[in-house]
């Protein structure tokens, strides 16, 4: 894993891979990209992909903090990205 920034092509593929079936999940993911896409590292991208391997309902449970990551997902990089995904919307 590296702290190298994700290039534009990889970022485009990542955004496509992060599309979800539940609107609620998409809202969290879109807010994440709006805030972090310019500084997204390869390490963060891998952690995000690990979360995207979950079913929509399991992901939503994590995003709403109904559950915490377990097993292979209970690692520092995933926890950091999950915290970024959970960050509340900024007031305008």
N, C-alpha and C positions, 0 to 999 in steps of 0.2 A: 504494500500500500504506500502511496506517495502523497505528498502535498502539492504536486503539480496540478495546475488548473486544468479543468476539462476544456478541450477545444470545441469549437463551434459545431463541428459535425457530430461529435460524441454527445454534446449537449442536446442537439436536435433529436438524436436517437433516444436519449434518456427521457426527454419530455414525452416522446411518443410511448415509450415503455411504461411511463407513469400514469397514463390515462386509465381511469377506473370506471367501473360500472355504476358505482354509487356517487351521486352528485356531492354528497357530504365529503367523501374522500377527495374528490376532484378539487373542492374548494380549499382544503388544507394544502394539497399539492401545488395548486396554482399560486397560493399565497407564499409558499416556500420558494418557488421559482422566482416570483416577483422580487423577493428580498435577497436571494442568495445566488442566483444564476451567474452573476458577474464574478463571484468569488468562489464558486463551487470547485472543490478539489476532487481528484480521482478517488481519494479515500471516502469522501462524503458520498460520491456517486455510487460507490460499491455498497455502502451502508444503505443508501436509499433503495437500491435494487434489491437488497435483502428484504427490506420491508415490503417492496412491491410483489415479492413472491407469495405473500400472504393472501388469503381470500379477502374479499372486500369487507366482510363482517368482522374478521379478526383484525384487519388493519384499522377499521373504525373503532373497535374496542381500545386499541392502543392509542389512537389519536385523541380519543375522548378520555383517556386515562382511566378507563374502566378496568384495564389490565396493564401489566407491565411485561416487557419482553422476558421470555424464558428460553432456556436451552441455548442454541446457537445464536439467537438474537440478543442475548444478554451480554453484549460486548460494548466496550466504550464508544466505538465509532457509531454504532447503531443508536445508542442512547443519546449521543450528541445530536444526531440528525432528527431523532424523534422529538427531542426538546425543541429544536428549531421548527419542526412541523407543528408542534402544539402551541407555539408562541401566539398570543392573542393578536387580533388585528389591531393595527395602529389607528388611533382616532385622528380624524382630519379636522 
